[in-house]
Amino acid sequence: MHSFLSQLELQVFFLLDWEDEVVDIREQFPLFPQETTKEICQALGLKHPQEPKAETEMVMTQTLSLPFKTDQSMPAPTGLHSK
């Protein structure tokens, strides 16, 4: 089962679902470790996203995570962000 946050995400999913090289499609894939996303935000001078009411830090996600087939034994991970 898949759930999408926009029509564009759904359309991109339909396109990629037909690609033979795509091993799997995962949506809203979390970016871990969270310490790394905090460091990136700090380096860019940005505030790490927080839940407005609880004031706890949010887990950042990428729209789609796409492992592609490669000549090697492990799939090559690729991230995709669409709005």
Secondary structure, DSSP 8 states (H G I E B T S, - for coil): ----SSHHHHHHHHHHHT-TTB---EEEEE-S-HHHHHHHHHHTT----B-TTT--B---EEEEE--B--SSSS-B--EE---
